[in-house]
Amino acid sequence: MLKWQKQGPAYTAPVQLSEGVSASAVVLGPASNPKALALVVAGADGQASIPFAEATDRLSMADLIQIYCMQERCFGNHGFRPPEGLGA
């Protein structure tokens, strides 16, 4: 289970990519916005953002489902219950 936290308007959670690299999943808005999801990876030159659509094959299926569900809970309109304790 991913451990989510609210950071400003975003929701973030640490994830492990398939190659063992640590990253953060960042949920910023509704699914209708192609820039509303991203992965942030720390590198030698600081942090780099990876478009989520380009990185889905680098995440476990469980993490992928949790990220999409969090996006819907926070920004969607399908009636998912908002996350408790995160100031949604």
matplotlib code that plots the C-alpha trace (Angstrom):
import matplotlib.pyplot as plt

x = [0.0, 1.4, 1.8, 0.3, 0.9, -0.5, 2.1, 0.4, -2.2, -0.5, -0.6, 2.7, 3.8, 7.1, 7.3, 9.9, 10.4, 11.0, 14.7, 15.0, 15.1, 13.2, 10.8, 7.7, 4.3, 2.8, -1.0, -1.8, -5.2, -8.0, -7.4, -8.6, -5.3, -2.4, 0.1, -1.9, 0.3, 4.1, 6.9, 9.8, 13.2, 16.3, 19.3, 22.9, 21.6, 18.7, 15.2, 13.7, 10.1, 8.9, 5.5, 3.4, 2.2, 5.8, 6.5, 3.6, 5.6, 8.1, 5.6, 4.1, 0.4, -0.5, 1.2, -0.3, -3.9, -3.3, -2.1, -5.0, -7.5, -5.9, -6.2, -9.9, -10.4, -8.9, -9.8, -12.4, -16.1, -17.0, -18.0, -14.9, -14.6, -12.0, -8.9, -9.2, -6.6, -4.9, -6.8, -8.6]
y = [0.0, 3.4, 6.0, 9.2, 12.7, 16.1, 18.6, 21.9, 21.0, 17.7, 14.2, 12.3, 8.7, 7.0, 4.1, 1.7, 1.4, -2.0, -1.4, -0.7, 3.1, 5.1, 7.7, 9.7, 9.4, 12.9, 13.4, 16.9, 16.9, 15.0, 12.3, 14.6, 16.6, 14.6, 16.4, 15.6, 12.5, 12.3, 10.4, 12.3, 10.6, 12.0, 12.0, 13.4, 16.7, 17.0, 15.8, 14.8, 14.5, 11.6, 11.8, 9.1, 7.7, 7.0, 5.1, 2.9, -0.2, 0.7, 0.4, -2.7, -3.3, -2.8, 0.6, 1.6, 0.8, 2.7, 5.8, 5.8, 5.3, 8.2, 10.4, 9.6, 10.0, 13.4, 14.9, 12.6, 12.8, 9.1, 9.3, 7.7, 8.5, 11.3, 10.2, 10.6, 12.6, 14.2, 17.4, 16.6]
z = [0.0, -1.0, 1.7, 0.4, 1.7, 0.6, -0.6, -1.6, -4.4, -5.1, -3.5, -3.5, -2.6, -2.8, -5.3, -6.6, -10.3, -11.9, -12.2, -8.4, -8.7, -6.0, -7.3, -6.2, -7.8, -8.1, -8.6, -9.6, -11.2, -13.0, -15.6, -18.3, -17.9, -19.5, -17.2, -14.0, -13.2, -13.1, -11.6, -10.0, -9.9, -8.1, -10.3, -10.3, -11.6, -9.2, -9.8, -13.1, -13.9, -16.1, -17.8, -16.2, -19.5, -20.5, -17.2, -16.6, -17.6, -14.9, -12.0, -10.4, -11.3, -7.7, -7.5, -10.9, -9.7, -6.4, -8.3, -10.6, -7.7, -5.8, -8.8, -9.0, -5.3, -5.2, -8.5, -10.2, -10.5, -10.2, -6.5, -5.0, -1.4, -0.8, 1.1, 4.9, 6.8, 3.8, 3.6, 0.4]

ax = plt.figure().add_subplot(projection="3d")
ax.plot(x, y, z, "-o")
ax.set_aspect("equal")
plt.show()
